[in-house]
Amino acid sequence: MSGAGEAESVPDLTGRWKAVAVMRRTVLTLLVVSQTLAGVYGMLSVLPYHGGDLLEQSILLLFALLFAWISVGFWTAMLGFYMRRRGGDPQSLARRHDAATLAATPLARTALVLPIYNEPVDRTLAGLRATVESLRASGQLDHFDFYILSDSRDADVWLAERAGWYALCRELGLEGRLFYRHRPVNLNFKSGNVADFLRRWGADYRYMVVLDADSVMGGDTLVRMVRHMELAPRIGILQSSPSLINARSAFARFQQFANRIYGPLFSTGLAALQLGEAAYWGHNAIIRTEPFMAHCGLRRLSGFGLFKGSIMSHDFVEAAYMGRAGYQVWMEPELHESYEESPPTLVDELTRDRRWTKGNMQHIWLLFFGRRIRFAHRMAFINGILSYLASPVWFVFLVLTSIEATRLTLWPIDYFPDPQNSMFPVWPEWHPHWAVAMILSTFFLLFFPKFLAVADVLLSGGRRQFGGFWKLLLSVFLELFVSMLLAPIRMLAHSRYVLEALFNVSLHWGGQNRTDETGWLQALISQAPGTLLAAGWAALALWLDPMFFYWSLPVALPLILAAPTSVLLSRVAIGRWLRERGLLLTPEEQRLIPLVSTVAEPAPLNPTPLSAFEVAVIDPRLNRLHRAQARHRRTVEPDTLRQWAQRCLEQGPATLNRFQLNALARDADSLAWLHRQAWRATPDGYWGRRIGQLGVAVRGA
């Protein structure tokens, strides 16, 4: 097994990538800076006092930040288009070894780890089953073991997970190869769960592949990743670029289409800029376990407020620590058959973003106080921070431009805005043509890369994979319209999340919704503040100046319509209607891919109308399983447990709270006693009826 010091002992035969990376990043910086300076010059011509006072200088500063942010995305997409049209990046891992060399490379022992937290059990394990079957088809299954690492807190969830694991072991013949662990203490979220695995089993494996609950990966892709790692001992993390699949709601379908049509350009450009100093996204990646254990442990932040305590967004930090230890981190867009799913609704996406915002804001501390972190990984921190900080910057920019419009309309003109130069008056000037030019140039930077992505699809001969030329074009225009509707809603939500993060507002993370639609009441409550704010802003703009009102509409109108937008986009029926008409199609929907289709409608592993706790009490095999897995150290007094068990026997588990159910489910004696008493119950009693229902379900299955 390779040692932690291997990065220093193995010569770096691919050092040229570093020089190429510096050159590419330098060119990108020059392009972004020059484009931003041109934009600021144009904005100076638009502002009435040409930046002659503090208000306009503040507007210029915020404009420069936003324009530079947009410019980086524009040139990243341009680089991605260039690389794809030339057949790929010559510096990428995919171009380093030919097929014969890869095929001749032996595999090393690898663990696939699946951390989960209150997830839909059947869907989660269906994804794992599909990955296992794909590995079996590749002929390399024997080199892989599988670990389900549960942090779930509800007894009905983790008992169902354990029962599903047991059924999956029997179905796939993976006894002794597929493991399940329910962590009794949920410490440090997902990173703590993975760390717990590494402490227990990490030394047994050269590599681990980290999955998410909605991840699916192809066997050939996993084998290829292991072989790339074997051929390059200096690589610590190899990240794939997952594609979105199985979208059902309209919102998820729009996200899925955008990911598949625009994603290849941006991911290829990003990979070409980062090369061996890429970011780690926390899943669908392979990691060299020994250096990861030696160098990527996450210490608690030592600052104050937000910057004190556990690191929430761990993945970028782990990549930075791996780079600091002398190992490379690569992202390879050409590793296909790597999939995940999109949140089904806008509400669920924003709920997830709330936690991600706080985690990324924590990186501000590491950006300035992280020791020996490479410049490229500090830039990755900045990229993650600006992903959310750009929203309050945009919001403040809108506020300041509104103040500017108010000042010009209601206040007397100030001919001497600069007290130090009061001898010379400044005459306010308005140049509408400059304002139009600035708006058009900004739209060009935002939307041209999307049409460039369409051109890439057409030049690659992939139009039929997206429904044909005209449906592809119509889908792009629909996606542009929806993205413009969602942008102000996300802006306002992210602005709030940034403030919450900076004031260290505590968060509760209860797992992700992957199926439910958004109700009208939920949408009205969640979007009411933004709707009221936008309506007031639009009314003020109309009162001040009709032209300013028209200028405000692209932001104000989506916020006013946020609630119906959120509800309608969550509807599965609308998503189905779009698919039936050939809109927002993706390649995975156009051809049968078993890896994807098997998780679209997952079959239940344990079909029964009963709760997982009820099945754990009644079913003899599962009762023995759960008793064998139960903890031996009790945290509740035996007499108290017996009282709860008696109440559960007489009145059913619904009369107990979550803590009480968890305590009973973790106690072997309580499970054994409940099992014996349930089978002695009368047929018309609570447990007698449940036994009858379970028998019908088993016979039906």
VOGU-3710 file (C-alpha; in Angstrom, 3 decimals, decimal comma):
1> msgageaesv> 0,000/0,000/0,000  1,276/3,453/-0,870  2,635/5,566/1,976  1,734/9,070/3,020  5,138/10,311/1,911  4,726/8,896/-1,578  4,097/12,340/-3,089  7,628/13,335/-2,163  9,305/10,073/-3,264  7,698/9,656/-6,696
11> pdltgrwkav> 8,978/11,996/-9,423  6,399/14,318/-10,921  6,462/13,409/-14,615  3,618/15,816/-15,390  5,111/19,010/-13,954  4,456/20,847/-17,196  0,823/21,281/-16,208  1,872/23,808/-13,574  3,438/26,120/-16,147  0,406/25,725/-18,405
21> avmrrtvltl> -1,915/26,500/-15,498  -0,005/29,688/-14,652  -0,153/30,811/-18,281  -3,890/30,141/-18,596  -4,711/31,858/-15,311  -2,589/34,872/-16,258  -4,386/35,225/-19,589  -7,754/34,869/-17,823  -6,792/37,570/-15,317  -5,727/39,967/-18,065
31> lvvsqtlagv> -8,942/39,383/-20,004  -11,159/39,831/-16,942  -9,333/42,947/-15,725  -9,333/44,615/-19,144  -12,997/43,760/-19,713  -13,913/45,048/-16,248  -12,001/48,300/-16,791  -13,870/48,788/-20,062  -17,145/48,135/-18,244  -16,290/50,603/-15,475
41> ygmlsvlpyh> -15,401/53,217/-18,083  -18,777/52,697/-19,710  -20,515/52,949/-16,348  -18,690/56,184/-15,636  -20,276/57,608/-18,766  -23,714/56,445/-17,642  -23,599/57,992/-14,153  -24,713/61,644/-14,156  -21,774/62,901/-12,071  -19,288/60,434/-13,610
51> ggdlleqsil> -18,229/59,041/-10,240  -17,792/62,480/-8,734  -19,247/61,702/-5,301  -19,253/58,915/-2,723  -22,584/57,456/-3,858  -21,482/57,032/-7,452  -18,075/55,750/-6,396  -19,809/53,087/-4,324  -21,977/52,176/-7,315  -18,849/51,889/-9,468
61> llfallfawi> -17,103/49,645/-6,952  -20,043/47,256/-6,704  -20,503/47,308/-10,473  -16,835/46,400/-10,945  -17,170/43,420/-8,593  -20,305/42,144/-10,329  -18,945/42,754/-13,822  -15,685/40,936/-13,003  -17,659/38,020/-11,566  -19,705/37,741/-14,762
71> svgfwtamlg> -16,575/38,128/-16,866  -14,853/35,190/-15,165  -17,787/32,940/-16,048  -17,800/34,235/-19,633  -14,123/33,511/-20,274  -14,294/30,159/-18,480  -17,036/29,117/-20,911  -15,030/30,447/-23,860  -12,031/28,348/-22,790  -14,280/25,332/-22,357
81> fymrrrggdp> -15,694/25,784/-25,864  -12,203/26,041/-27,323  -11,018/22,903/-25,520  -14,051/20,893/-26,557  -13,771/21,939/-30,174  -10,120/20,916/-30,320  -11,023/17,471/-28,996  -10,186/17,938/-25,337  -7,541/19,464/-23,117  -4,093/17,977/-23,910
91> qslarrhdaa> -3,162/18,477/-20,228  -6,099/16,476/-18,850  -5,811/13,045/-17,287  -7,978/11,610/-20,062  -5,166/12,381/-22,551  -2,339/11,084/-20,371  -2,697/7,326/-20,931  -4,066/5,291/-23,822  -6,721/2,630/-23,444  -4,223/-0,226/-23,530
101> tlaatplart> -2,167/1,231/-20,679  -5,265/1,751/-18,558  -6,575/-1,747/-19,249  -3,239/-3,296/-18,249  -3,140/-1,463/-14,905  -4,155/-3,664/-11,953  -6,688/-2,356/-9,475  -6,202/-1,678/-5,766  -8,648/-2,313/-2,956  -11,293/0,421/-2,932
111> alvlpiynep> -14,197/1,260/-0,637  -17,363/2,977/-1,831  -18,765/4,953/1,099  -22,329/6,254/1,141  -23,017/8,738/3,983  -26,770/9,254/4,432  -28,980/11,312/6,707  -32,770/10,823/6,800  -32,942/10,010/3,084  -35,613/8,058/1,128
121> vdrtlaglra> -34,371/4,525/1,746  -35,590/2,777/-1,398  -34,213/5,475/-3,731  -30,878/5,682/-1,933  -30,279/1,935/-1,952  -31,534/1,646/-5,534  -28,699/3,958/-6,560  -26,204/1,830/-4,660  -27,642/-1,331/-6,213  -27,285/0,155/-9,710
131> tveslrasgq> -23,668/1,081/-9,008  -22,900/-2,416/-7,686  -24,529/-4,106/-10,681  -22,588/-1,867/-13,060  -19,356/-2,836/-11,309  -20,362/-6,492/-11,583  -20,903/-6,037/-15,318  -17,404/-4,543/-15,612  -15,930/-7,742/-14,191  -14,066/-5,888/-11,427
141> ldhfdfyils> -16,507/-6,126/-8,521  -14,097/-8,141/-6,377  -11,834/-5,115/-5,895  -14,586/-3,040/-4,229  -16,334/-3,059/-0,855  -19,346/-0,938/0,082  -20,245/0,971/3,231  -23,569/2,597/4,113  -22,816/5,181/6,814  -26,001/6,395/8,457
151> dsrdadvwla> -26,434/9,530/10,543  -30,238/9,242/10,476  -31,940/10,199/13,709  -35,460/8,754/13,288  -35,862/5,105/14,293  -38,285/4,464/11,435  -35,632/5,710/8,988  -32,541/3,906/10,250  -34,430/0,697/10,949  -35,649/0,805/7,335
161> eragwyalcr> -32,068/1,471/6,199  -30,788/-1,544/8,111  -33,587/-3,758/6,767  -32,871/-2,499/3,248  -29,163/-3,225/3,695  -29,990/-6,751/4,822  -32,251/-7,305/1,804  -29,625/-5,843/-0,541  -26,901/-8,109/0,846  -29,060/-11,165/0,152
171> elglegrlfy> -30,172/-9,939/-3,273  -26,673/-9,066/-4,508  -24,772/-11,812/-2,691  -22,583/-9,261/-0,919  -22,520/-10,649/2,600  -19,201/-9,568/4,095  -18,712/-6,986/1,323  -21,596/-4,586/1,922  -21,618/-3,039/5,397  -23,986/-0,816/7,336
181> rhrpvnlnfk> -23,168/1,378/10,321  -25,588/3,618/12,172  -23,546/6,226/14,024  -24,960/6,769/17,512  -23,702/10,372/17,731  -24,126/12,712/14,754  -20,872/14,642/15,125  -19,602/17,110/12,484  -22,191/16,158/9,863  -21,031/14,326/6,728
191> sgnvadflrr> -17,324/15,008/7,226  -17,553/13,496/10,715  -19,297/10,441/9,298  -16,541/9,900/6,722  -13,885/10,505/9,395  -15,523/7,842/11,556  -15,285/5,382/8,646  -11,612/6,217/8,106  -10,728/5,701/11,760  -12,326/2,276/11,712
201> wgadyrymvv> -11,593/0,918/8,237  -9,566/3,482/6,268  -6,256/1,614/6,643  -7,795/-1,410/4,861  -8,217/0,449/1,571  -5,924/2,344/-0,748  -8,814/4,401/-2,120  -12,311/5,409/-1,169  -15,033/6,728/-3,449  -17,415/9,097/-1,669
211> ldadsvmggd> -21,032/9,070/-2,861  -24,068/11,151/-1,987  -27,479/9,706/-1,212  -28,593/10,485/-4,776  -25,336/9,453/-6,486  -25,055/6,774/-9,161  -21,764/5,873/-10,855  -20,917/3,482/-13,667  -18,637/0,530/-13,052  -16,340/1,310/-15,982
221> tlvrmvrhme> -15,964/4,888/-14,725  -15,046/3,712/-11,222  -12,513/1,236/-12,608  -11,017/3,937/-14,808  -10,710/6,304/-11,845  -8,857/3,697/-9,782  -6,472/3,017/-12,652  -5,756/6,713/-13,142  -4,912/6,950/-9,450  -2,647/3,903/-9,685
231> laprigilqs> -0,772/5,413/-12,632  -0,312/8,778/-10,889  0,686/8,327/-7,220  0,859/12,091/-6,715  -2,878/12,498/-7,247  -4,718/12,681/-3,936  -8,266/13,346/-5,190  -9,843/12,776/-8,588  -13,223/14,479/-8,985  -15,744/13,556/-11,673
241> spslinarsa> -18,289/16,030/-13,053  -21,748/14,599/-12,221  -24,713/15,022/-14,556  -28,242/15,529/-13,250  -30,782/12,764/-13,873  -34,308/11,604/-13,074  -35,891/15,051/-12,931  -39,659/14,877/-12,503  -40,848/18,329/-11,418  -40,668/21,268/-13,812
251> farfqqfanr> -38,034/22,948/-11,622  -35,812/19,863/-11,610  -36,219/19,458/-15,362  -35,018/23,001/-15,987  -32,005/22,428/-13,729  -31,282/19,080/-15,365  -31,453/20,545/-18,870  -29,209/23,473/-17,947  -26,701/21,099/-16,370  -26,532/18,887/-19,463
261> iygplfstgl> -26,504/21,619/-22,099  -24,287/24,266/-20,456  -22,418/22,176/-17,889  -19,857/20,560/-20,237  -18,598/23,962/-21,408  -18,173/25,404/-17,923  -16,760/22,228/-16,364  -14,257/21,805/-19,206  -13,164/25,424/-18,906  -12,906/25,200/-15,124
271> aalqlgeaay> -10,883/21,986/-15,316  -8,551/23,569/-17,866  -7,875/26,472/-15,493  -7,487/24,407/-12,329  -5,658/21,356/-13,720  -3,931/19,676/-10,758  -5,224/22,229/-8,247  -8,936/21,592/-8,634  -11,652/21,644/-6,002  -13,299/18,622/-4,415
281> wghnaiirte> -17,121/18,700/-4,463  -17,688/16,205/-1,653  -19,077/13,310/-3,702  -18,620/11,285/-6,902  -14,859/11,473/-6,364  -12,071/9,025/-5,557  -9,652/9,777/-2,717  -6,285/8,297/-1,762  -7,066/7,307/1,802  -3,664/7,359/3,511
291> pfmahcglrr> -2,690/10,965/2,693  -6,283/12,023/3,247  -6,166/10,588/6,764  -2,728/12,036/7,394  -3,290/15,562/6,106  -6,996/16,368/5,682  -8,309/16,238/9,222  -10,534/19,235/9,898  -9,630/21,170/13,013  -12,250/23,392/14,563
301> lsgfglfkgs> -11,980/27,038/13,572  -10,418/29,164/16,308  -12,021/32,517/15,528  -15,266/34,033/16,775  -18,951/33,655/15,935  -19,262/32,096/12,482  -15,518/31,486/12,407  -15,472/29,292/15,493  -16,305/25,620/15,685  -16,756/22,859/13,099
311> imshdfveaa> -16,191/23,495/9,404  -19,514/22,984/7,647  -18,464/22,980/3,961  -15,593/20,551/4,246  -14,893/19,547/0,644  -13,016/22,656/-0,593  -10,998/22,660/2,625  -10,022/19,008/2,252  -8,872/19,676/-1,320  -6,800/22,629/-0,088
321> ymgragyqvw> -5,206/20,499/2,646  -4,439/17,737/0,155  -2,733/20,298/-2,089  -0,834/21,711/0,887  0,546/18,226/1,578  2,049/18,037/-1,915  -0,686/16,041/-3,648  -2,652/16,995/-6,715  -6,425/17,369/-7,008  -7,885/16,884/-10,487
331> mepelhesye> -11,358/17,343/-11,905  -11,933/15,320/-15,068  -15,063/16,215/-17,135  -14,511/13,239/-19,444  -15,286/10,739/-16,688  -18,792/9,907/-17,832  -21,477/7,852/-16,075  -21,338/9,974/-12,964  -24,793/11,111/-11,878  -26,733/12,855/-9,129
341> espptlvdel> -30,207/14,379/-8,780  -31,469/17,946/-8,483  -33,626/19,268/-5,629  -37,225/18,958/-6,865  -38,360/22,470/-5,925  -37,056/25,995/-5,527  -37,834/25,858/-1,794  -35,669/22,764/-1,388  -32,820/24,283/-3,389  -32,873/27,417/-1,252
351> trdrrwtkgn> -33,056/25,340/1,941  -29,901/23,525/0,847  -28,251/26,798/-0,198  -28,862/28,226/3,265  -26,481/25,695/4,779  -24,025/25,950/1,877  -23,942/29,736/2,280  -22,895/29,468/5,906  -20,249/26,894/5,058  -18,787/29,013/2,274
361> mqhiwllffg> -18,763/32,151/4,413  -16,647/30,231/6,930  -13,986/29,961/4,237  -13,294/33,677/4,664  -11,368/32,759/7,802  -9,322/30,096/6,001  -8,764/32,445/3,072  -6,834/34,831/5,304  -5,581/32,612/8,126  -5,166/29,181/6,498
371> rrirfahrma> -1,468/28,366/6,537  0,467/27,218/3,464  -2,677/26,862/1,347  -1,927/27,160/-2,354  -2,982/30,273/-4,212  -5,213/28,258/-6,564  -7,137/26,786/-3,647  -7,487/30,225/-2,071  -9,029/31,290/-5,380  -11,397/28,321/-5,082
381> fingilsyla> -12,404/29,661/-1,656  -13,040/33,080/-3,230  -15,104/31,453/-5,982  -17,273/29,666/-3,419  -17,633/32,792/-1,288  -18,629/34,954/-4,249  -21,171/32,356/-5,369  -23,275/33,646/-2,490  -21,731/37,019/-1,639  -22,484/38,258/-5,179
391> spvwfvflvl> -26,182/38,293/-4,239  -25,968/40,912/-1,442  -23,541/42,872/-3,628  -26,176/42,917/-6,373  -28,865/43,818/-3,834  -26,855/46,753/-2,447  -26,091/47,845/-6,023  -29,846/47,988/-6,727  -30,406/49,955/-3,517  -27,712/52,492/-4,398
401> tsieatrltl> -28,958/52,947/-7,959  -32,441/53,523/-6,538  -31,020/56,199/-4,233  -29,283/57,733/-7,249  -32,546/57,859/-9,186  -34,359/59,303/-6,159  -31,697/61,953/-5,710  -31,883/63,070/-9,313  -35,679/63,251/-9,220  -36,468/64,715/-5,810
411> wpidyfpdpq> -33,344/66,520/-4,648  -31,836/69,694/-6,084  -28,959/69,144/-8,471  -25,598/69,377/-6,705  -23,196/71,220/-8,955  -20,345/70,909/-6,441  -20,327/67,226/-5,314  -16,600/67,387/-4,515  -15,897/69,880/-1,680  -12,161/69,832/-2,405
421> nsmfpvwpew> -12,737/71,012/-5,930  -15,550/73,478/-5,274  -14,175/76,101/-7,704  -15,340/74,029/-10,662  -18,977/72,961/-10,987  -19,897/69,493/-12,250  -22,742/69,437/-14,729  -24,819/66,242/-14,514  -25,113/64,480/-17,874  -27,373/61,722/-19,066
431> hphwavamil> -26,423/59,441/-21,963  -29,250/56,964/-22,578  -27,338/55,289/-25,413  -24,498/54,473/-23,004  -26,961/52,947/-20,551  -28,454/50,774/-23,303  -24,972/49,730/-24,393  -24,072/48,737/-20,826  -27,218/46,654/-20,457  -26,631/44,932/-23,791
441> stffllffpk> -22,986/44,196/-23,001  -23,965/42,675/-19,649  -26,625/40,529/-21,315  -24,022/39,445/-23,867  -21,652/38,236/-21,138  -24,474/36,398/-19,390  -26,204/34,749/-22,332  -23,632/34,310/-25,107  -21,973/31,325/-23,345  -25,355/29,577/-23,297
451> flavadvlls> -25,759/29,903/-27,056  -22,125/28,867/-27,425  -23,064/25,677/-25,554  -25,869/25,116/-28,074  -23,372/25,599/-30,899  -21,095/23,038/-29,265  -23,954/20,518/-29,176  -24,802/21,147/-32,811  -21,169/20,921/-33,957  -20,812/17,678/-32,008
461> ggrrqfggfw> -23,829/16,182/-33,774  -25,801/15,849/-30,564  -28,982/17,713/-31,475  -31,094/14,551/-31,528  -30,049/13,769/-27,951  -31,866/16,955/-26,920  -34,968/16,430/-29,082  -33,821/17,926/-32,389  -32,768/21,423/-33,413  -36,049/23,317/-33,009
471> klllsvflel> -37,031/21,714/-29,720  -33,492/22,248/-28,442  -33,697/25,929/-29,357  -37,143/26,318/-27,794  -35,914/24,544/-24,651  -32,997/26,974/-24,390  -35,292/29,998/-24,632  -37,626/28,483/-22,014  -34,643/27,880/-19,720  -33,415/31,453/-20,232
481> fvsmllapir> -36,841/32,792/-19,314  -37,093/30,646/-16,176  -33,523/31,459/-15,123  -34,341/35,186/-15,369  -37,424/34,605/-13,218  -35,408/32,719/-10,606  -32,345/34,990/-10,476  -33,913/37,793/-8,365  -35,566/35,254/-6,049  -32,235/33,545/-5,449
491> mlahsryvle> -30,538/36,922/-5,059  -32,835/37,997/-2,241  -32,705/34,606/-0,504  -28,913/34,377/-0,715  -28,587/37,938/0,577  -30,563/36,930/3,640  -28,518/33,765/4,072  -25,252/35,712/3,943  -26,502/38,029/6,702  -27,643/35,040/8,762
501> alfnvslhwg> -24,245/33,429/8,294  -22,294/36,520/9,289  -24,459/36,877/12,413  -23,982/33,135/13,045  -27,663/32,207/13,080  -27,902/28,527/14,035  -29,270/26,119/11,418  -31,101/22,811/11,556  -30,344/20,350/8,762  -33,089/17,740/8,516
511> gqnrtdetgw> -32,155/15,961/5,311  -33,269/16,825/1,790  -36,730/16,511/0,280  -36,452/14,684/-3,032  -40,111/14,129/-3,929  -42,659/16,550/-2,453  -44,213/19,488/-4,290  -44,525/23,001/-2,859  -47,908/24,039/-1,474  -49,448/27,469/-1,968
521> lqalisqapg> -49,404/28,365/1,716  -45,750/27,367/2,066  -44,799/29,399/-1,012  -46,787/32,469/0,060  -45,203/32,481/3,506  -41,644/31,926/2,291  -41,848/34,468/-0,549  -43,977/37,148/1,149  -41,073/39,389/2,311  -39,554/39,532/-1,165
531> tllaagwaal> -42,913/40,097/-2,821  -43,771/43,020/-0,544  -40,310/44,540/-0,926  -40,423/44,279/-4,720  -43,941/45,720/-4,927  -42,892/48,705/-2,807  -39,746/49,239/-4,858  -41,664/49,088/-8,161  -44,275/51,549/-6,839  -41,514/53,960/-5,771
541> alwldpmffy> -39,840/53,631/-9,157  -43,105/54,370/-10,981  -43,689/57,429/-8,796  -40,164/58,706/-9,392  -39,796/58,139/-13,113  -41,503/55,832/-15,635  -38,126/54,995/-17,199  -36,753/53,956/-13,812  -39,886/51,838/-13,318  -39,260/49,991/-16,593
551> wslpvalpli> -35,623/49,506/-15,560  -36,738/47,938/-12,257  -39,218/45,464/-13,767  -36,731/42,649/-14,649  -35,926/42,381/-10,921  -39,189/43,472/-9,297  -41,622/41,425/-11,396  -40,027/37,996/-10,716  -40,047/38,794/-6,986  -43,715/39,797/-7,119
561> laaptsvlls> -44,495/36,514/-8,905  -42,178/34,437/-6,700  -44,910/32,434/-4,943  -46,752/31,224/-8,083  -43,395/30,625/-9,784  -42,272/28,448/-6,892  -45,528/26,469/-6,818  -45,865/25,917/-10,563  -42,243/24,889/-11,040  -42,603/22,293/-8,276
571> rvaigrwlre> -45,400/20,500/-10,132  -44,571/17,053/-11,476  -47,499/17,260/-13,919  -45,921/20,294/-15,634  -42,581/18,493/-15,808  -44,312/15,489/-17,380  -46,125/17,765/-19,848  -42,813/19,299/-20,961  -41,211/15,896/-21,441  -44,146/14,511/-23,415
581> rgllltpeeq> -43,729/17,400/-25,865  -40,027/16,787/-26,290  -38,900/19,866/-24,350  -35,969/20,033/-21,901  -34,857/16,567/-22,977  -31,425/15,213/-22,069  -29,353/12,401/-23,596  -30,107/10,040/-20,693  -33,834/10,364/-21,460  -33,361/9,705/-25,169
591> rliplvstva> -31,699/6,311/-24,841  -32,083/3,479/-22,371  -29,280/3,581/-19,808  -29,831/0,814/-17,223  -27,680/2,642/-14,678  -30,121/5,588/-14,761  -33,442/3,875/-15,474  -33,173/1,490/-12,521  -33,253/4,353/-10,023  -35,981/6,386/-11,741
601> epaplnptpl> -38,758/4,280/-10,173  -37,059/2,275/-7,401  -38,790/-0,912/-6,271  -39,307/-1,163/-2,491  -36,821/-3,491/-0,818  -39,275/-4,369/1,964  -42,816/-3,809/0,622  -45,174/-3,432/3,562  -47,764/-0,908/4,785  -46,244/-1,029/8,269
611> safevavidp> -43,683/1,333/9,702  -40,083/0,149/9,957  -40,392/0,030/13,752  -43,475/-2,182/13,561  -41,711/-4,528/11,143  -38,671/-4,611/13,440  -40,908/-5,763/16,277  -42,910/-8,355/14,295  -40,642/-9,895/11,640  -38,552/-12,676/13,282
621> rlnrlhraqa> -35,542/-12,309/10,985  -35,395/-8,537/11,158  -36,018/-8,579/14,889  -32,969/-10,819/15,340  -30,977/-8,576/13,023  -31,816/-5,399/14,918  -31,161/-7,072/18,273  -27,762/-8,232/17,068  -26,945/-4,677/15,955  -28,302/-3,048/19,123
631> rhrrtvepdt> -26,047/-1,128/21,484  -24,977/-2,799/24,711  -24,559/0,458/26,633  -27,904/1,781/27,824  -28,549/5,496/28,097  -32,007/5,059/29,676  -32,867/3,290/32,922  -34,300/-0,243/32,429  -37,510/0,584/34,330  -38,135/3,575/32,069
641> lrqwaqrcle> -37,533/1,461/28,979  -39,987/-1,139/30,247  -42,657/1,546/30,793  -42,198/2,802/27,245  -42,253/-0,739/25,875  -45,469/-1,462/27,790  -47,111/1,651/26,381  -45,912/0,709/22,881  -47,386/-2,764/23,314  -50,755/-1,533/24,551
651> qgpatlnrfq> -51,252/1,621/22,462  -48,801/1,348/19,564  -45,571/3,210/18,688  -47,461/6,357/17,633  -47,906/7,192/21,336  -44,123/7,518/21,796  -41,939/10,425/20,742  -38,812/10,144/18,617  -36,411/9,866/21,550  -38,433/7,071/23,138
661> lnalardads> -38,736/5,100/19,890  -35,009/5,457/19,259  -34,235/4,205/22,762  -36,429/1,121/22,332  -35,069/0,398/18,840  -31,494/0,524/20,137  -32,166/-1,804/23,081  -31,954/-5,544/22,361  -33,943/-6,601/25,426  -36,800/-4,230/24,608
671> lawlhrqawr> -36,959/-5,460/21,008  -36,974/-9,085/22,167  -39,714/-8,458/24,740  -41,888/-6,532/22,279  -41,454/-9,301/19,695  -42,596/-12,012/22,100  -45,530/-9,994/23,405  -46,656/-8,904/19,920  -46,914/-12,515/18,730  -48,975/-13,348/21,829
681> atpdgywgrr> -51,443/-10,541/21,117  -55,031/-11,291/20,144  -55,838/-11,152/16,413  -58,091/-8,120/16,885  -55,528/-6,222/19,011  -53,123/-3,600/17,724  -50,207/-5,965/17,135  -52,445/-8,802/15,994  -53,777/-6,636/13,189  -50,233/-5,557/12,274
691> igqlgvavrg> -49,109/-9,181/12,061  -52,008/-9,870/9,694  -51,069/-6,908/7,507  -47,445/-8,006/7,364  -48,476/-11,520/6,362  -50,629/-10,191/3,510  -47,777/-7,961/2,318  -45,278/-10,838/2,362  -47,659/-13,152/0,451  -48,336/-10,367/-2,055
701> a> -44,635/-9,736/-2,596
//
